[in-house]
Amino acid sequence: MPDRREMMAAGTRVVGAGAGLLVALPLAACAPVGDGPLAGPRVAADDVELCVPTTAGEHIYFGEALANGGSDPAVISDVRGTAERAESVDFSIDQEGLSLDEVLGGGGWPTDEPVGFEADALGRAVPVEGVVVDPGAAVTLIAVVEPTSATDDAIVDDIIVTYTSGDEEYEEHISVAYRVHHGDSC
């Protein structure tokens, strides 16, 4: 089983500042938004929220598929987002899970009720920078969230995946909000 340090070593770390609020870095001025070949869930902002209940000691992860519908490879250069009441958010990529029918949605780790492949998927996760998604292929973007509080919900949203394909740079906006809820149910 990967521990928190192993999961964090695999990805991009976003750390909350001050009161636990992190504001996304400015967007690249020349990057087309949402019209590139690498596509995540294209939903309207604030339409979808994925909530995972947690108890003390769990690491909460969320997974999102990114599929390359273009004719050129997509090379991911950065993933960033906005976090509220999160000590850290670590982004990484599982390049094999979808082809193995091992789809991570959201959950806590460690858990008493494993699906069966969480340890494998989290162990396969690699840093986002430089990941190549071949034409027709799909990968899982993984966000591991560490809340700042044992009582207040942590929220991660406005996730932006920056990548190049062909000679163009693109940004794919993932408008799904991820909520870590302290308690038995969301």
Number of C-alpha atoms within 10 A of each C-alpha: 12 16 13 15 8 13 24 22 15 21 22 22 19 20 15 21 15 7 11 18 17 20 14 15 10 6 12 12 6 10 17 14 16 17 11 20 22 30 20 22 15 12 12 10 14 11 9 13 15 14 19 22 18 22 15 9 12 16 20 24 25 22 21 19 20 22 20 22 18 17 12 16 21 28 20 23 16 17 25 23 19 20 29 22 23 26 20 25 27 23 30 28 28 27 20 17 22 17 11 8 9 17 19 22 14 21 22 22 22 17 13 7 8 12 11 9 14 22 15 14 21 24 16 17 24 22 22 23 18 14 20 19 22 19 17 14 19 22 24 25 22 27 27 26 29 22 26 17 13 14 12 15 20 25 22 23 21 19 21 22 24 24 26 21 22 11 6 12 19 23 25 24 23 22 20 22 19 25 24 29 21 19 15 9 9 12
